[in-house]
């Protein structure tokens, strides 16, 4: 739990839920906090014990503890961008999220959408910037129009995202995005129903969960809407039969094409019957109020079963 990004406090909330729902009769559970300052095991009394980064072990008293499996609840870097996955893979320690390549690819919105485009998964018209690039506002707006979204390319929870209505707002929005990342994605605004689609590996098979419709009180599904109650999340989504079929097909195709495993949550916006992909999250929020747990509940899957299935899959029991 933890991480290096602005999503640190959300990760702690997710980890608390995972820890509380895993049966202590079945599992010895250890909360490992990863931050830029320290890697520590936080025991039940809140005491911290350093993690040995050479083998990801901890010493508690005179006992050395090693782990059979890591449950990854870090949102953002280094848990969602491939770094922890690669580190644990090198050490031969199973973990519950996707592999390091898939994590790095999906964390990079620009690369993800480019890879999926040949498979027929649609995305909004977009313009890319890297820090230091010349900013040609005319060229940007000619490509994406107004209003548009300026996004940090590798950030979650809507950090570094601005909806731009006027040309005069563009420079400030680009600076906000650069505060989060050195790569930017500028996308055309798509006016339509927004949905979130969870696809997971459950009991050894990929499963598309009931779809959630996002109705934000704010201008878009920003941080407040996601985490401070400024949105309605309606599960199952109010979609036509054709819309539901199309978005379920697109979400499963993305998951299977990328050879994903573990949990994923993909966001789409409909133009008519057609879903346009925005992004895929591979370490989605896991609090009781988070979208993926809501979807699992609607599918009749409790949180204990959801988390346990991820561990069993990682350990090769499924």
For each residue, the residues with C-beta under 8 A, 3 or more apart:
1: 11 12 14 15 31 32 33 34 73 74
2: 8 11 12 15 33 34 35 74
3: 7 8 11 34 35 74 75 76 77 78 79 80
4: 8 35 36 76 77 78
5: 8 75 76 77 155 156 159
6: 76 155 157 159 180
7: 3 10 11 75 76 156 157 159
8: 2 3 4 5 11 12 35 76
9: 12 13
10: 7 13 14 75 157 227 285
11: 1 2 3 7 8 14 15 73 74 75 76 79
12: 1 2 8 9 15 16
13: 9 10 16 17 285 287
14: 1 10 11 17 18 73 75 285 286 287 290
15: 1 2 11 12 18 19 31 73
16: 12 13 19 20 287
17: 13 14 20 21 286 287 288 293 303
18: 14 15 21 22 71 73 286 307
19: 15 16 22 29 31
20: 16 17
21: 17 18 303 304 307
22: 18 19 26 27 29 71 304 307 308 311
23: 26 27 304 308
24: 27 28 29
25:
26: 22 23 308
27: 22 23 24 311
28: 24
29: 19 22 24
30: 41 58 65 67
31: 1 15 19 41 42 43
32: 1 39 40 41 42 51 58 70
33: 1 2 38 39 40 41 42 48
34: 1 2 3 39 74 78 79 84
35: 2 3 4 8 38 39
36: 4
37:
38: 33 35 48 50
39: 32 33 34 35 50 51 53
40: 32 33 48 49 50 51
41: 30 31 32 33 48 49 50 51 58 60 65
42: 31 32 33 46 47 48
43: 31 46 47 48 49 60
44:
45:
46: 42 43
47: 42 43
48: 33 38 40 41 42 43
49: 40 41 43 58 59 60
50: 38 39 40 41 58 59
51: 32 39 40 41 56 57 58
52: 55 56 57 58 59
53: 39 56
54:
55: 52 66 91
56: 51 52 53 66 67 70 87 88 91 93
57: 51 52 64 65 66 67
58: 30 32 41 49 50 51 52 64 65
59: 49 50 52 62 63 64 65
60: 41 43 49 63 65
61:
62: 59
63: 59 60
64: 57 58 59
65: 30 41 57 58 59 60
66: 55 56 57
67: 30 56 57 70 93
68: 94 315
69: 93 94 95 96 311 314 315
70: 32 56 67 84 88 93 94 95 96 314
71: 18 22 95 96 307 310 311
72: 79 84 85 95 96 97 262 283
73: 1 11 14 15 18 79 283 286
74: 1 2 3 11 34 78 79 80 84 283
75: 3 5 7 10 11 14 79 80 156 157 281 283 284 285
76: 3 4 5 6 7 8 11 79 80 81 155 156 157
77: 3 4 5 80 81 83 107 154
78: 3 4 34 74 81 83 84 87
79: 3 11 34 72 73 74 75 76 83 84 97 283
80: 3 74 75 76 77 97 103 107 156 281 282 283
81: 76 77 78 103 104 107 154
82: 85 86 100 101 102 103 104 107
83: 77 78 79 86 87 100
84: 34 70 72 74 78 79 87 88 95
85: 72 82 88 89 95 97 98 99 100 103
86: 82 83 89 90 100
87: 56 78 83 84 90 91
88: 56 70 84 85 91 93 94 95
89: 85 86 92 93 99 100
90: 86 87
91: 55 56 87 88
92: 89
93: 56 67 69 70 88 89
94: 68 69 70 88 314 315 316
95: 69 70 71 72 84 85 88 314
96: 69 70 71 72 262 263 310 311 313 314
97: 72 79 80 85 103 261 262 263 282 283
98: 85 102 103 106 258 260 261 262 264 282
99: 85 89 102 103 259 261
100: 82 83 85 86 89 103 104
101: 82 104 105
102: 82 98 99 105 106 258 259 260 282
103: 80 81 82 85 97 98 99 100 106 107 282
104: 81 82 100 101 107 108
105: 101 102 108 111 112 115 258
106: 98 102 103 112 258 264 279 280 281 282
107: 77 80 81 82 103 104 154 282
108: 104 105 111 112 153 154 183
109: 112 113 151 153 154 185 278 279
110: 113 114 126 128 153 183 185
111: 105 108 114 115
112: 105 106 108 109 115 116 279 280
113: 109 110 116 117 121 123 126 277
114: 110 111 117
115: 105 111 112 118 258
116: 112 113 119 121 123 254 257 258 277
117: 113 114 121 122 123
118: 115
119: 116 253 254 257
120: 253
121: 113 116 117 250 253 254 277
122: 117 274 275 276 277
123: 113 116 117 126 187 276 277 278
124: 144 187 188 189 190 269 276 278
125: 143 144 145 187 188
126: 110 113 123 143 144 185 186 187 188
127: 139 140 143 144 185 186 187
128: 110 153 183 184 185 186
129: 133 135 174 183 184 186
130: 133 182 183 184
131: 178 182 183
132:
133: 129 130
134:
135: 129 140 171 174
136: 139 140
137: 140 141 167 170 171
138: 141 142
139: 127 136 142 143
140: 127 135 136 137 143 144 148 170 186
141: 137 138 144 145 146 148 167 170
142: 138 139
143: 125 126 127 139 140 186 188
144: 124 125 126 127 140 141 148 186 187 188
145: 125 141 148 188 189
146: 141 164 165 166 167 189
147: 163 164 165 189
148: 140 141 144 145 163 164 186 187 188 189
149: 161 162 163 164 186 187 189 220
150: 161 162 164 170 173 174 176 177 184 185 186
151: 109 155 160 161 177 184 185 186 187
152: 155 159 160 161 177 178 179 180 181 183 184 185
153: 108 109 110 128 181 183 184 185
154: 77 81 107 108 109 181 183
155: 5 6 76 151 152 159 160 180 181
156: 5 7 75 76 80 159 281
157: 6 7 10 75 76 223 226 227
158: 161 220 221 222 223 225 226
159: 5 6 7 152 155 156 180 223
160: 151 152 155 176 177 178 179 180 181
161: 149 150 151 152 158 177 220 222
162: 149 150 169 172 173 176 177
163: 147 148 149 189 219 220
164: 146 147 148 149 150 169 170 173
165: 146 147 169
166: 146 169
167: 137 141 146 170
168: 171
169: 162 164 165 166 172 173
170: 137 140 141 150 164 167 173 174
171: 135 137 168 174 175
172: 162 169 175 176
173: 150 162 164 169 170 176 177
174: 129 135 150 170 171 177 178 184 186
175: 171 172 178 179
176: 150 160 162 172 173 179 180
177: 150 151 152 160 161 162 173 174 180 181 184
178: 131 152 160 174 175 181 182 184
179: 152 160 175 176
180: 6 152 155 159 160 176 177
181: 152 153 154 155 160 177 178 184
182: 130 131 178
183: 108 110 128 129 130 131 152 153 154
184: 128 129 130 150 151 152 153 174 177 178 181
185: 109 110 126 127 128 150 151 152 153
186: 126 127 128 129 140 143 144 148 149 150 151 174
187: 123 124 125 126 127 144 148 149 151 278
188: 124 125 126 143 144 145 148
189: 124 145 146 147 148 149 163
190: 124 269 271 276
191: 271
192: 269 270 271 272 276
193: 213 237 238 239 243 269 270
194: 213 214 216 221 267 268 269 270
195: 211 212 213 214 237 239 247 267 268 269 270 275
196: 211 212 214 233 265 266 267 268 291 295
197: 208 209 211 212 247 248 251 265 266 267 268
198: 208 209 212 263 264 265 284 291 292 295 296
199: 206 207 208 209 251 252 254 255 260 264 265 266
200: 206 207 209 262 263 264 292 296 306 309 310
201: 204 205 206 207 260 261 262 309 310 313 318
202: 205 207 301 306 309
203: 309 318
204: 201 313 318
205: 201 202
206: 199 200 201 252 255 256 260
207: 199 200 201 202 299
208: 197 198 199 248 251 252
209: 197 198 199 200 292 295 296 298 299
210: 235 236 295 298 299
211: 195 196 197 235 236 237 239 244 247 248 295
212: 195 196 197 198 233 234 235 236 237 291 294 295
213: 193 194 195 232 233 234 235 237 238 239
214: 194 195 196 221 225 231 232 233 267
215: 231 232 233 234
216: 194 219 220 221 222 225 230 231
217: 225 230 231 232
218: 221 222 224 225 230 231
219: 163 216 222
220: 149 158 161 163 216 225
221: 158 194 214 216 218 225 226 231 267
222: 158 161 216 218 219 225 226 230
223: 157 158 159 226 227 228
224: 218 227 228 230
225: 158 214 216 217 218 220 221 222 228 230 231
226: 157 158 221 222 223 231 285
227: 10 157 223 224
228: 223 224 225
229:
230: 216 217 218 222 224 225
231: 214 215 216 217 218 221 225 226
232: 213 214 215 217
233: 196 212 213 214 215 291 294
234: 212 213 215 237 238
235: 210 211 212 213 291 294 295 298
236: 210 211 212 239 298
237: 193 195 211 212 213 234 244
238: 193 213 234
239: 193 195 211 213 236 243 244 247 270
240: 243 244 273
241: 244 245
242: 245 246 273
243: 193 239 240 246 247 270 273 275
244: 211 237 239 240 241 247 248
245: 241 242 248 249
246: 242 243 249 250 273 274 275
247: 195 197 211 239 243 244 250 251 268 270 275
248: 197 208 211 244 245 251 252
249: 245 246 252 253
250: 121 246 247 253 254 268 275 277
251: 197 199 208 247 248 254 255 266 268
252: 199 206 208 248 249 255 256
253: 119 120 121 249 250 256 257
254: 116 119 121 199 250 251 257 258 260 266 277 280
255: 199 206 251 252 258 260 264 266
256: 206 252 253 259 260
257: 116 119 253 254
258: 98 102 105 106 115 116 254 255
259: 99 102 256
260: 98 102 199 201 206 254 255 256 264 282
261: 97 98 99 201 313
262: 72 96 97 98 200 201 282 310 313 314
263: 96 97 198 200 282 283 284 286 292 310
264: 98 106 198 199 200 255 260 280 281 282 284
265: 196 197 198 199 280 281 284 291 292
266: 196 197 199 251 254 255 277 278 279 280 281
267: 194 195 196 197 214 221 277 278 279 280 281
268: 194 195 196 197 247 250 251 275 276 277 278
269: 124 190 192 193 194 195 275 276 278
270: 192 193 194 195 239 243 247 273 274 275 276
271: 190 191 192 274 276
272: 192
273: 240 242 243 246 270
274: 122 246 270 271
275: 122 195 243 246 247 250 268 269 270
276: 122 123 124 190 192 268 269 270 271
277: 113 116 121 122 123 250 254 266 267 268 280
278: 109 123 124 187 266 267 268 269
279: 106 109 112 266 267
280: 106 112 254 264 265 266 267 277
281: 75 80 106 156 264 265 266 267 284
282: 80 97 98 102 103 106 107 260 262 263 264
283: 72 73 74 75 79 80 97 263
284: 75 198 263 264 265 281 290 291 292
285: 10 13 14 75 226 290 291 292 293
286: 14 17 18 73 263 290 292 293 303 307
287: 13 14 16 17 290 293
288: 17 293 303
289: 293 294
290: 14 284 285 286 287 293 294
291: 196 198 212 233 235 265 284 285 294 295
292: 198 200 209 263 265 284 285 286 295 296
293: 17 285 286 287 288 289 290 296 297 303 306
294: 212 233 235 289 290 291 297 298
295: 196 198 209 210 211 212 235 291 292 298 299
296: 198 200 209 292 293 299 301 302 303 306
297: 293 294 300 301 302 303
298: 209 210 235 236 294 295
299: 207 209 210 295 296
300: 297
301: 202 296 297 305 306
302: 296 297 305 306
303: 17 21 286 288 293 296 297 306 307
304: 21 22 23 307 308
305: 301 302 308 309
306: 200 202 293 296 301 302 303 309 310
307: 18 21 22 71 286 303 304 310 311
308: 22 23 26 304 305 311 312
309: 200 201 202 203 305 306 312 313 318
310: 71 96 200 201 262 263 306 307 313 314
311: 22 27 69 71 96 307 308 314 315
312: 308 309 315 317 318
313: 96 201 204 261 262 309 310 316 317 318
314: 69 70 94 95 96 262 310 311
315: 68 69 94 311 312
316: 94 313
317: 312 313
318: 201 203 204 309 312 313
